[in-house]
Amino acid sequence: MKANHTLEYIHEVLKNCPKDWIQLTTHRLDIYTEEQAKIQFLDQFENLFNTKNATTAALSKLPTAYDYIRLGHPLSCVLEWGIAKLHNLKPEQVISFSSKIVPILAILRKNALENRNTKIVYTDELPESFTTQIIKEVYGYQFETQKIDSLASLSKYNGTTVFVNQQEDIPTIDFNSTIDFYISNISDLGSILVVNGKENDTYISEIQHVRRRETIAMTPSNCFTALHLLVKNTDFSAPKYAVENHKSAVLKSITTITGTSSTPLVGSSGLSIQYAIMMGLIHDAMENHKGKAIKFIVPPNCYGGTNDQARRVAACLDIVEIVDLPVDGDNDMVNSIDRILDAVAKEAAIPYIIAEIPTNPRVEVPNLLELKAVLSKKRHTSNGDTAIDPVFILDQTFCPNVLFLGEGQILSSVRAISYASGSKFPSGGKCTAGYVVGNAKVDALMDKINLHLTLCDNEATPLQYKLLAEQLPSMNQRIEEAYKNTREFVTFIHETLPTAKINFVSEALANQGFTPSVFSLDLPTKGATPEARETYKRALNHRLIDLMITKIPNESKYCVSYGQLKGCYWTIPATSTQGTTKEGDKDYIARVALSPNMDLELHKKVFLEFVRTL
């Protein structure tokens, strides 16, 4: 009877599902409490279930769930809740993935760090891209695999037992005490991981963190289909997509936009792409520079996902080390790179540089001719041998329209890769899929990156390709229009609050093509001590943002979003994008991102209202 009530309620939810749950990367940005993001949605959803309320109006009022699509969203929460409810589990014991491989890697990662044995058992076949040798040698994960006839034949194992099952439907799990984790691969939708036993609860947050940093949750559209499978709704037909046509159009658009000739790669998110880049480069280094140390050179205050993922990879491999690259404020990116590359060369190590241009959140652009010269410079080891030349990995999310890598462009003569987060301008906020391109000097590296994108089952989904195919052709025009709004707003703030420090590109840089639509705002402060001034400024940041989102709720949102089709997004990097960054490297300033479609005059009016309160 309990199962019937659960399935009946989910059926009603599906009938009345808010469009935003399926169509947006983040639902209800105006109702978001970060410290409660993992529980607030389901707590309130459970209340609706208990009162049998599944109206669209009630569902639409539920707060933001999790964090973009990476860590989760309303429909992934409902799917996980539904499966948990049917099996008398806690919702957090059920974790959905877009990838069929990464949930296995998540368990292997924790066990590798804890030196715990892992056995992967299966009755049919393991996913095709699961490549045992590469996972052991490149990822550093040790495990054994075993094909079995049935779970009944299993005996207790000294370590972790993972059962991987291929399904066409949402599985009904027959729990077995010898199994620690069930991973069900659901047709083309993704996978569902179920944690069995209280003794394995310590894995939950770490598995969720892998989902946040190296892949994404099962996408909203696929969760919608999975939920219809769960309630056995025979009237529902999963959408069909012209995948090859959409993919061809996307690759052509990316090639045109970036001015490159190599085949682009498209992943389920920007961090999925970055993970493939990191593991592909590590794989190449292991093959071509055996025994040499690998140094990933990363700004300590760059986007938190980049920073965190890089350090997570290094934590798993003794040959990989993170080197801090100071790039903002009093630090010049070019000088920092020059100094660090000299030191890495002396060690005869392999240098991989990850950097954002413009930087985030200070929106600074280095001298590109000097950057090229530093990257091209011949260096020598302490023994006098020629040092390995660096690979420059450029996060171009803020300005994906700038040509860096194509023939004759500034970074065409050095080994360089460029990638962008698709949740920003490429899709206009409609999906998370990211892409990567390389110049002519990194063709072999791109092959390795492709191998690891495939191995992790992190390629973009059919719907993501469709959305990118629709949005990429207008991207450069949207960037131009959003920049005009941003320049006008920055000028207005400068005139009305001249004591504020604004970090934005100069007119000269804009004329070179750097036209971001994001700026950071360091508000004027007061107080007798540095601590008092900092406290006052932080409170002022919140006061400004609260005023904007309260006065303009339909357009101003509190979120890290950028490149959306409409509205204006406000955040404080130190408490959002830099969540995992070391405290001393955090930026307690306001970051503002504008779109091509917004009421700029109203935003000016409300900002002026804020200034008059100072």
Beta strands, then each sheet from edge to edge (+ up, - down):
strand 1: 94-97
strand 2: 118-122
strand 3: 144-147
strand 4: 160-167
strand 5: 181-186
strand 6: 190-195
strand 7: 265-267
strand 8: 294-298
strand 9: 320-324
strand 10: 350-356
strand 11: 391-395
strand 12: 416-420
strand 13: 434-438
strand 14: 501-503
strand 15: 518-522
strand 16: 556-558
strand 17: 568-571
strand 18: 590-594
sheet 1: 1+ 6- 5+ 4+ 2+ 3+
sheet 2: 7+ 13- 12+ 11+ 10+ 8+ 9+
sheet 3: 14+ 15- 18+ 17- 16-
end
